[in-house]
Amino acid sequence: MPRLSREQRLRALGMVEAGLSYSEIVRHMGCSQPTIRNLVQRHTATGSVDDRPRPGRERVTTPQQDRYIQLQHLRDRVSPCQPYSTRNPWQEKPPDQQPHYLDDPVVTVHQSIGEAKEQFYYERTVFLRCVANSNPPVRYSWHRGRDVLSQGSDKGVEIYEPFFTQGETKILKLKNLRPKDYANYSCIASVRNVCGIPDRRVIFRLTNKTASPSIKLLVEDPIVVNPGQTVSLVCIATGGEPPPTLTWTSVSEHLPEKSVLKDGTLTLPAISSEDAGVYSCIASNNVGNPAKKSTTIIVRALKKGRFWITPDPYHNDDNIQIGREVKISCQVEATPPEELQFSWLKNGRALRSSERMVITQTDPDISPGTTNLDIIDLKFTDFGTYTCVASLRGGGIPEISIDVNISSTTVPPNLTVPRGKSPLVVREGETVELECLVSGKPKPIILWSRADKEVPMPDGSMQMESYDGVLRIINVSREMSGSYRCQTSQYNGFNVKPREALVELIVQYPPAVEPVSLEVRQGLSRPVPMTCRVLRAHPSRVLRYEWRLGSRLLHAGHFDTSDETEYTVRSLSRDGYGEYTCDIINEAGAGRCTFLVTGKAYSPEFYYDTYSPLWQNRPRVYGYKLQWTQMNPDTVDRIMAYRLGIRQ
């Protein structure tokens, strides 16, 4: 039995008075629970017993299942503080331990809501709040100058803990500030020297000039820049006592890696589209609420240039015909959208709006970034290549050009599935390509989606785009079985009713079985039934099974209508102990049930609530009663012996 020093005993009793449980004291002191329990039972009339055997284990009192032993000459061998490696010498696993620590406390200053002014601490009620993270729980004390402040020691002072943060913070309330209240206040956080951790102190100076922070941004909002530029965001403090600390944050919570922050100025060199967003300057001096002001950085960009052709809407015909109207639409994504401008060319020459060639721009709320060229009464001379050019008025980035050919060979699309490409049968984990053939001029973008249910595609979106009509799926899974729809989009093609086709995908996978692994404890000469059940498989029929002990085949066969197979060892012998496996096999592979048949008893479990387990024979020599039990002792053969070891 470990012997505690006088200092250790006093420390343990102090933790009991502080309300810590036995388990917490064990973690803090680094000694075994019986040591603490015996000490506490001698000095206090109450206590909580936490470490009892786990649920499902009951104390067994027969001689074979409940033993005790007297251990003598156990010397003092436990260090006073082992937060990372302490083990109870009688436990199989170490207790759940947390490192001991004490962070520096932080003091924040507030006033009553509704009284806020720029300098509201003159003749106002002030709250000083102290918070420190720690393990074990921290104790706080307040000082004004060198004087200790306590509840009731001063009519103008009140110290309390908010109900919803019991033990987490300590608030000092100064009611209707008096001249002597303008002073240095100290908050001392203590964990009572556990593991030798010293107390920590923070000082806050309260004056009649104490005020919350205010700031000003010396930048425009928003800031529009070109990619590659260097952007500097300048933030200055215009008020606050003590002087506030300035920091910058972004909407993504993390500033770009290449950013530089110095004295309230945030510099972003070689800015890119990924760096765009809202940036906020925050000023804090722990008085009142932090001040915050934001600006938005917009990085110019042009992307996703697309077009579509719309035949005459007044005729039920998807083809382009002489004498009818045809519309060419062009769309890009622009940042910022208000700087977007378009121009049109025909066969490389500038095209202006006229009575037969009408150029318009779509309402941004309906179709942002879109321009249209309406050709009225199409003539043979109108055939040619039309080019839509998108650019930004601010310049600085390349323009986007989109060519559209209008001719007698321009026809709407058609969509088919190649012969032998539906249904497709693959095995789980393989790579598969679903294919739809698209004809027409120009060939549009193909959209793939699930046709049988509303679930995302492999990339997480509801639709995937394909420029060649092929959908490639890597590492296909069983959940991907089903019908897939390919359909034409209006993009880079005709704005007509979509053409559609379906492709069926069948994913084969090995049987899923239960139990995957099971430990079976059984005594000699007893029967051992084992059942392996099929949960799901594809293909689900033509299943066969094989039972083995190690590598030796015991039994094999095929399933008929049942979804399970059973194997029974009628009378267990010593050679019958070992690992039994049942492999259930289909075309895609095998699922395996594993049964570990053993005659080994469950490990003993020690009690930690034995009444009066300790006695002293002579100075520094102790006796200790040790008790243990086992789960389901009748599961295996009668236990013949126990061996007890001692680990120093």
C-alpha positions in Angstrom: 0.0 0.0 0.0 1.6 3.3 -1.0 2.3 5.6 1.9 1.5 9.3 1.4 3.6 12.1 2.8 2.0 14.6 5.1 2.0 17.2 2.3 0.3 14.8 0.0 -2.4 13.9 2.6 -3.2 17.5 3.3 -3.4 18.2 -0.5 -5.8 15.3 -1.0 -8.1 16.3 1.9 -8.1 19.9 0.5 -9.4 18.5 -2.9 -12.1 16.6 -1.1 -13.2 19.9 0.6 -13.2 21.5 -2.8 -15.7 19.0 -4.0 -13.5 16.8 -6.3 -14.5 13.2 -6.7 -12.2 10.2 -5.9 -11.4 9.7 -9.6 -10.4 13.4 -10.0 -8.2 13.2 -6.9 -6.5 10.1 -8.3 -5.7 11.9 -11.6 -4.4 15.0 -9.7 -2.3 13.1 -7.1 -1.0 10.3 -9.3 -1.7 7.5 -6.8 -4.1 4.6 -6.6 -7.8 5.0 -5.6 -7.6 2.7 -2.6 -4.9 4.9 -1.2 -7.1 8.0 -1.4 -10.3 6.2 -0.3 -8.7 4.9 2.9 -7.3 8.4 3.7 -10.6 10.1 3.1 -12.7 7.5 5.1 -10.5 8.2 8.1 -10.9 12.0 8.0 -14.4 12.6 6.6 -17.8 11.1 7.1 -19.0 11.3 3.5 -17.5 10.4 0.1 -18.5 9.2 -3.3 -17.4 5.8 -4.8 -17.0 6.1 -8.5 -14.9 3.1 -9.7 -17.2 0.1 -9.4 -17.1 -2.9 -11.8 -18.5 -2.2 -15.2 -22.2 -3.0 -16.0 -22.9 -6.7 -16.5 -20.5 -7.8 -13.9 -21.8 -8.9 -10.5 -19.8 -9.7 -7.4 -19.4 -13.5 -7.1 -18.9 -14.9 -3.6 -18.0 -18.5 -4.3 -14.4 -19.4 -3.3 -13.4 -19.9 -6.9 -14.7 -16.6 -8.2 -14.0 -14.2 -5.3 -10.5 -14.2 -3.8 -8.6 -11.9 -1.6 -4.9 -11.7 -0.7 -2.8 -9.8 1.8 -0.1 -7.8 0.2 2.6 -6.7 2.6 5.8 -4.6 2.4 4.3 -2.2 -0.2 6.6 0.9 0.1 6.0 4.5 -0.8 6.6 4.4 -4.6 4.1 6.8 -6.2 5.3 10.2 -7.2 3.2 13.1 -6.1 2.2 14.2 -9.6 2.1 12.0 -12.7 -0.5 13.6 -15.0 0.5 11.7 -18.2 1.6 8.2 -17.1 0.1 7.3 -13.8 -1.3 3.8 -13.5 -3.4 2.3 -10.8 -1.3 -0.8 -10.0 -4.4 -3.0 -9.9 -6.1 -1.8 -13.2 -5.7 -3.4 -16.6 -6.0 0.0 -18.3 -4.7 3.4 -17.1 -7.4 5.8 -15.9 -8.6 8.5 -18.2 -6.1 11.3 -17.4 -5.9 14.9 -18.4 -2.8 17.1 -18.2 -2.7 19.7 -15.5 -2.3 23.3 -16.6 -3.3 26.9 -15.8 -3.5 29.5 -18.5 -3.0 33.2 -17.9 -6.2 34.9 -16.7 -8.0 37.5 -18.9 -9.9 40.5 -17.5 -12.6 42.1 -19.5 -14.5 45.3 -18.5 -18.2 46.1 -19.1 -20.9 48.3 -17.9 -24.7 48.0 -17.5 -26.6 47.8 -20.9 -28.3 51.1 -21.7 -25.7 53.4 -20.1 -23.1 53.1 -22.9 -21.3 56.3 -24.0 -17.9 56.9 -25.5 -16.3 57.2 -22.0 -19.0 55.6 -19.8 -16.8 54.6 -16.8 -17.1 58.0 -15.0 -19.7 57.6 -12.2 -21.0 54.4 -13.7 -21.4 50.8 -12.5 -18.5 48.7 -13.8 -18.1 44.9 -14.1 -14.6 43.3 -14.2 -14.8 39.7 -15.4 -11.9 37.3 -14.9 -11.6 34.0 -16.8 -8.8 31.4 -17.0 -8.7 27.9 -18.5 -7.3 25.3 -16.2 -7.3 21.7 -15.0 -8.2 21.2 -12.1 -10.9 24.0 -11.7 -9.4 27.4 -10.9 -10.1 29.6 -7.9 -10.1 33.4 -8.3 -9.3 36.2 -5.9 -9.4 40.0 -6.5 -7.1 42.8 -5.3 -7.3 46.6 -5.5 -3.8 47.7 -5.3 -2.5 45.7 -2.4 -5.9 45.3 -0.7 -7.7 42.0 -0.9 -11.3 42.4 -2.1 -14.0 40.0 -0.8 -17.8 39.9 -0.7 -19.0 42.3 2.1 -15.7 44.0 2.7 -16.7 47.2 0.9 -20.3 48.5 0.2 -19.2 49.6 -3.2 -17.9 46.1 -4.2 -19.7 42.9 -5.0 -18.1 39.7 -6.1 -20.1 36.9 -7.6 -20.3 34.0 -10.2 -23.0 34.1 -12.9 -25.4 31.2 -12.5 -24.8 29.9 -16.0 -21.0 29.9 -15.6 -20.5 28.4 -12.2 -16.8 27.9 -11.6 -15.7 29.3 -14.9 -15.4 33.0 -14.1 -15.5 35.5 -11.2 -17.0 39.0 -11.6 -16.1 42.0 -9.6 -18.9 44.6 -9.6 -18.0 48.2 -8.7 -21.2 50.1 -8.0 -21.3 53.9 -8.9 -17.6 54.5 -9.2 -15.9 56.4 -6.4 -12.5 58.1 -6.7 -10.8 55.3 -4.8 -12.2 52.8 -7.4 -9.8 54.3 -10.0 -6.9 52.0 -9.3 -5.0 48.9 -10.4 -7.1 45.7 -10.1 -5.4 42.3 -9.9 -7.1 38.9 -10.7 -5.2 36.0 -9.3 -6.0 32.5 -10.7 -4.9 29.5 -8.6 -5.1 25.7 -8.8 -3.8 25.4 -5.3 -0.2 24.4 -6.3 -1.4 21.1 -7.9 1.7 19.6 -9.6 3.6 22.6 -8.5 1.7 25.0 -10.9 2.2 28.5 -9.6 -0.6 31.1 -9.3 -1.1 33.5 -12.3 -2.0 37.1 -12.1 -3.3 39.8 -14.5 -3.5 43.5 -13.7 -6.0 46.0 -15.2 -5.7 49.7 -14.6 -9.1 51.5 -14.3 -9.2 55.3 -14.9 -11.7 57.9 -15.7 -10.4 57.7 -19.3 -11.1 54.0 -19.7 -13.1 53.5 -22.9 -14.0 50.9 -25.5 -12.2 51.0 -28.8 -13.2 52.8 -32.0 -11.5 52.5 -35.4 -11.5 53.9 -38.9 -10.7 52.3 -42.3 -8.5 54.3 -44.7 -9.7 52.4 -47.7 -12.7 52.4 -50.2 -15.5 50.0 -50.0 -15.6 48.0 -52.1 -12.1 47.8 -53.5 -12.0 46.6 -57.1 -8.6 45.3 -58.3 -6.9 43.3 -61.1 -5.4 39.9 -60.5 -1.7 40.2 -59.5 -2.0 43.6 -57.8 -0.8 44.3 -54.3 -3.6 45.5 -52.0 -3.1 47.3 -48.6 -5.9 47.6 -46.1 -5.2 50.3 -43.5 -7.0 50.4 -40.2 -6.3 53.0 -37.4 -7.6 53.3 -33.9 -9.4 56.6 -33.2 -10.2 55.9 -29.5 -9.9 53.5 -26.7 -8.1 53.3 -23.3 -6.0 51.3 -22.9 -4.9 51.5 -26.5 -6.6 48.7 -28.5 -4.9 45.9 -30.4 -5.8 45.8 -34.1 -6.2 42.5 -36.0 -7.7 41.5 -39.4 -9.9 38.6 -40.3 -11.6 37.4 -43.5 -14.9 35.7 -44.2 -13.0 32.4 -44.7 -11.7 32.8 -41.1 -8.1 32.4 -42.3 -6.1 35.2 -43.9 -4.2 34.2 -47.2 -0.8 32.6 -46.4 1.1 35.3 -48.3 -0.6 38.2 -46.4 1.5 40.5 -44.1 0.0 42.2 -41.0 1.8 45.1 -39.4 0.5 47.9 -37.1 -3.1 47.6 -38.3 -2.2 47.4 -42.0 -2.9 44.2 -43.9 -1.0 43.8 -47.2 -2.0 41.2 -49.8 0.6 40.8 -52.5 -0.2 39.3 -55.9 -3.9 39.0 -55.2 -6.0 36.4 -56.9 -9.7 35.5 -57.2 -9.3 33.1 -54.3 -8.4 36.1 -52.1 -11.5 38.0 -52.8 -14.1 38.5 -50.1 -14.9 40.5 -47.0 -12.1 41.6 -44.7 -12.7 43.0 -41.2 -10.5 45.0 -38.9 -11.2 44.3 -35.2 -10.0 46.4 -32.4 -10.0 45.1 -28.8 -8.7 46.3 -25.5 -10.9 44.1 -23.2 -13.1 47.1 -22.5 -16.7 46.8 -23.7 -17.3 45.1 -27.0 -14.6 45.0 -29.8 -14.9 47.5 -32.6 -15.3 46.1 -36.1 -15.3 47.6 -39.6 -15.3 45.7 -42.9 -14.5 46.2 -46.5 -15.0 44.0 -49.6 -12.2 43.1 -52.1 -13.4 42.4 -55.6 -10.9 40.8 -58.0 -11.8 41.3 -61.7 -12.5 38.0 -63.6 -14.1 36.6 -66.7 -14.9 32.9 -67.0 -17.3 30.3 -68.4 -18.0 31.7 -71.8 -21.0 29.9 -73.5 -23.4 30.4 -76.3 -26.7 28.9 -77.6 -28.8 29.2 -80.7 -32.6 29.7 -80.6 -34.6 29.0 -83.8 -37.6 31.1 -84.7 -39.9 30.8 -81.7 -43.0 31.5 -83.8 -42.7 28.3 -85.8 -42.8 24.7 -84.4 -39.4 23.8 -86.0 -36.1 23.2 -84.3 -34.1 23.9 -87.5 -32.7 27.1 -88.9 -34.4 28.2 -92.2 -34.0 31.0 -94.7 -36.6 33.7 -94.2 -37.1 33.0 -90.5 -35.7 34.5 -87.3 -32.7 33.1 -85.4 -31.2 34.3 -82.2 -27.6 33.9 -81.0 -27.1 34.3 -77.2 -23.7 34.7 -75.5 -23.1 34.4 -71.7 -20.1 34.9 -69.4 -19.6 35.1 -65.6 -18.1 38.5 -64.9 -16.7 40.1 -61.7 -17.8 42.8 -61.1 -20.8 42.4 -63.4 -21.4 46.1 -63.8 -18.1 46.4 -65.7 -19.1 43.8 -68.3 -19.3 44.9 -71.9 -19.9 43.0 -75.2 -19.1 43.5 -78.8 -20.1 41.4 -81.9 -18.1 40.5 -85.0 -19.2 38.8 -88.3 -16.4 37.0 -90.1 -13.9 39.1 -88.1 -15.5 42.5 -88.8 -17.3 44.7 -86.3 -21.1 44.3 -86.3 -23.5 47.1 -85.2 -27.1 46.9 -84.3 -29.5 47.5 -87.2 -33.1 46.7 -88.2 -32.2 43.1 -89.3 -29.3 42.6 -86.8 -30.6 43.6 -83.4 -28.1 43.5 -80.5 -29.5 43.6 -77.0 -28.4 42.8 -73.5 -30.6 40.7 -71.2 -31.8 42.1 -67.9 -29.2 41.1 -65.2 -32.0 39.9 -62.9 -33.3 37.4 -65.5 -30.1 36.2 -67.1 -26.9 38.0 -65.9 -24.0 38.4 -68.2 -25.9 37.7 -71.4 -26.1 39.4 -74.8 -28.2 38.5 -77.8 -28.0 39.0 -81.5 -31.3 38.6 -83.3 -31.1 38.0 -87.1 -34.5 39.0 -88.6 -35.5 37.3 -91.9 -32.4 35.1 -92.3 -30.8 35.4 -95.7 -28.2 33.3 -97.4 -25.7 36.2 -97.1 -26.2 36.0 -93.3 -24.4 32.7 -93.1 -21.0 33.0 -91.5 -19.0 33.0 -88.2 -20.3 35.3 -85.6 -18.0 36.2 -82.7 -19.1 37.5 -79.3 -16.3 39.4 -77.4 -16.7 39.9 -73.6 -14.4 42.3 -71.7 -14.4 44.5 -68.6 -14.3 48.3 -68.7 -11.6 48.4 -66.0 -9.3 46.3 -68.2 -6.4 44.4 -66.8 -7.6 40.9 -67.7 -7.9 39.1 -71.1 -11.1 39.3 -73.0 -13.2 36.2 -73.9 -14.2 35.4 -77.5 -16.8 32.9 -78.5 -17.3 31.8 -82.1 -20.7 30.6 -83.4 -21.1 29.3 -87.0 -24.4 29.8 -88.7 -24.8 27.8 -92.0 -27.0 25.4 -93.9 -25.3 22.6 -92.0 -26.2 24.0 -88.6 -28.7 21.4 -87.2 -30.2 20.6 -83.8 -28.7 17.7 -81.8 -29.7 14.1 -81.5 -28.8 11.7 -78.7 -28.4 7.9 -78.6 -26.8 5.2 -76.5 -24.3 3.0 -78.3 -25.2 -0.7 -78.8 -24.0 -2.8 -75.9 -23.6 0.2 -73.6 -26.7 -0.4 -71.5 -27.1 -2.1 -69.2 -23.5 -2.0 -68.0 -22.4 -4.6 -65.5 -19.3 -3.8 -63.4 -17.8 -4.9 -60.1 -17.6 -2.7 -57.0 -14.3 -0.7 -57.0 -13.8 -0.7 -60.8 -13.8 2.2 -63.1 -16.8 2.5 -65.5 -17.6 4.8 -68.4 -21.3 5.6 -69.3 -21.6 6.9 -72.8 -24.2 8.8 -74.9 -23.5 9.6 -78.6 -24.5 13.2 -79.6 -24.8 14.3 -83.2 -25.7 17.7 -84.7 -23.8 20.9 -85.4 -22.7 22.4 -83.1 -22.5 19.6 -80.5 -23.9 20.8 -77.2 -22.6 20.1 -73.6 -24.2 16.9 -72.2 -25.7 16.9 -68.7 -25.7 13.7 -66.6 -28.0 13.0 -63.7 -29.6 10.2 -61.8 -33.0 9.2 -63.4 -34.2 6.7 -60.8 -33.9 8.9 -57.6 -33.0 12.3 -56.4 -29.4 11.7 -55.2 -26.1 13.5 -55.9 -23.8 12.4 -58.6 -20.3 11.0 -57.8 -18.8 14.5 -57.6 -21.5 15.7 -55.1 -23.5 17.8 -57.5 -26.9 17.0 -58.9 -25.7 17.3 -62.5 -22.3 16.7 -64.1 -21.3 18.2 -67.5 -19.6 16.3 -70.3 -18.2 17.7 -73.5 -17.8 14.3 -75.2 -20.9 12.6 -73.9 -18.9 10.2 -71.6 -19.4 10.0 -67.8 -16.4 8.4 -66.1 -16.9 7.0 -62.6 -13.8 5.9 -60.6 -14.1 3.4 -57.8 -17.8 2.6 -58.4 -19.8 1.6 -55.3 -23.0 -0.4 -54.8 -24.9 2.7 -54.1 -24.3 3.9 -57.6 -26.4 1.2 -59.2 -29.4 2.5 -61.1 -30.6 4.5 -64.1 -28.6 7.5 -65.4 -30.0 10.2 -67.7 -27.9 11.9 -70.3 -29.5 15.0 -71.9 -28.5 17.8 -74.2 -28.1 21.3 -72.7 -28.7 24.6 -74.4 -25.1 25.5 -73.8 -22.9 25.5 -77.0 -25.8 24.2 -78.9 -29.5 24.7 -79.7 -31.9 26.2 -77.2 -34.6 23.6 -78.0 -36.4 20.8 -76.0 -33.6 18.6 -74.5 -32.9 15.3 -76.1 -32.6 12.5 -73.5 -31.4 8.9 -73.2 -31.1 6.4 -70.3 -28.2 4.2 -69.3 -28.6 1.4 -66.8 -25.7 0.6 -64.4 -25.5 -2.6 -62.4 -22.8 -2.9 -59.7 -22.0 -6.3 -58.5 -20.5 -6.7 -55.0 -19.5 -9.5 -52.6 -22.0 -10.7 -49.9 -22.4 -8.6 -46.8 -22.6 -11.0 -43.9 -23.1 -11.1 -40.1 -21.5 -11.6 -37.7 -18.3 -10.4 -39.2 -16.4 -11.4 -36.1 -17.6 -13.2 -32.9 -15.9 -14.6 -29.9 -17.4 -17.8 -28.6 -16.3 -19.1 -25.1 -17.2 -22.7 -24.4 -16.1 -25.6 -22.2 -15.0 -29.0 -23.4 -17.5 -31.6 -24.5 -20.2 -29.0 -25.1 -21.9 -28.2 -28.4 -21.0 -25.0 -30.3 -23.5 -23.8 -33.0 -22.4 -21.1 -35.4 -24.6 -19.3 -37.9 -23.5 -17.0 -40.8 -26.2 -14.9 -42.4 -26.3 -13.1 -45.7 -27.6 -9.5 -45.4 -27.3 -8.4 -49.1 -25.4 -9.4 -52.2 -25.4 -8.8 -56.0 -25.9 -11.2 -57.7 -28.0 -12.5 -54.8 -28.4 -16.0 -56.0 -26.0 -18.8 -57.1 -24.3 -18.3 -53.7 -22.1 -21.0 -52.2 -20.5 -21.3 -48.8 -17.4 -22.9 -47.2 -16.8 -23.6 -43.5 -13.2 -24.0 -42.4 -11.2 -24.4 -39.2 -8.0 -22.7 -39.9 -7.1 -23.9 -43.4 -9.0 -27.2 -43.1 -12.3 -27.4 -45.1 -15.1 -28.7 -42.8 -18.2 -28.3 -45.0 -19.3 -26.7 -48.3 -22.5 -26.2 -50.2 -25.0 -23.9 -52.1 -27.8 -21.8 -50.8 -31.3 -22.7 -51.9 -34.0 -20.4 -50.5 -32.4 -19.7 -47.1 -30.2 -16.7 -46.4 -28.1 -18.3 -43.7 -25.9 -21.4 -43.1 -25.2 -23.1 -39.8 -22.3 -25.3 -38.7 -22.3 -27.1 -35.3 -19.5 -28.7 -33.4 -21.4 -31.4 -31.5 -18.8 -32.1 -28.8 -16.0 -29.6 -28.4 -12.5 -31.1 -28.0 -9.2 -29.4 -27.4 -8.4 -29.7 -31.1 -11.8 -28.0 -31.8 -10.6 -24.6 -30.3 -9.5 -22.1 -32.9 -10.7 -19.7 -35.6 -13.7 -20.9 -37.7 -14.5 -19.1 -40.9 -17.5 -19.2 -43.2 -16.9 -17.7 -46.7 -20.1 -16.9 -48.6 -19.2 -16.5 -52.3 -20.8 -14.9 -55.4 -19.4 -13.7 -58.8 -18.0 -10.5 -57.2 -16.2 -12.0 -54.3 -16.7 -13.4 -50.8 -18.0 -12.2 -47.5 -16.6 -13.8 -44.3 -17.9 -14.6 -40.9 -15.3 -15.4 -38.3 -15.9 -17.2 -35.0 -13.1 -17.5 -32.5 -13.9 -20.5 -30.3 -11.9 -20.4 -27.1 -12.0 -22.0 -23.6 -10.2 -19.2 -22.0 -12.0 -17.4 -19.1 -12.7 -13.7 -19.1 -10.0 -11.6 -17.4 -10.5 -10.8 -13.7 -11.8 -7.4 -12.7 -10.8 -5.9 -9.4 -13.1 -4.1 -6.9 -12.2 -0.7 -5.6 -14.8 -0.4 -2.9 -13.7 -3.1 -0.5 -14.6 -2.0 3.0 -11.6 -1.3 5.2 -9.1 -3.1 2.9 -6.0 -1.7 4.7 -4.4 -2.4 8.0 -0.9 -1.7 9.5 1.1 -4.6 11.1 4.1 -2.5 12.2 5.7 0.8 11.1 5.9 1.1 7.3 4.5 -2.4 6.9 0.9 -2.8 5.7 -1.7 -5.4 4.8 -4.2 -5.0 2.0 -7.2 -7.1 1.0 -7.7 -7.4 -2.7 -10.9 -8.7 -4.3 -11.8 -9.6 -7.8 -14.6 -11.1 -10.0 -15.2 -12.4 -13.5 -17.9 -12.1 -16.1 -19.9 -15.2 -17.0 -17.7 -17.7 -15.1 -19.9 -20.6 -16.1 -19.3 -20.0 -19.8 -16.1 -22.0 -19.7 -14.7 -24.9 -17.7 -14.1 -24.6 -14.0 -11.2 -22.2 -13.1 -8.4 -24.1 -11.5 -6.0 -21.4 -10.4 -5.2 -17.7 -10.3 -1.7 -16.1 -10.6 -1.1 -12.7 -9.1 1.7 -10.4 -10.2 2.9 -7.1 -8.8 4.2 -4.4 -11.0 6.3 -1.7 -9.4 
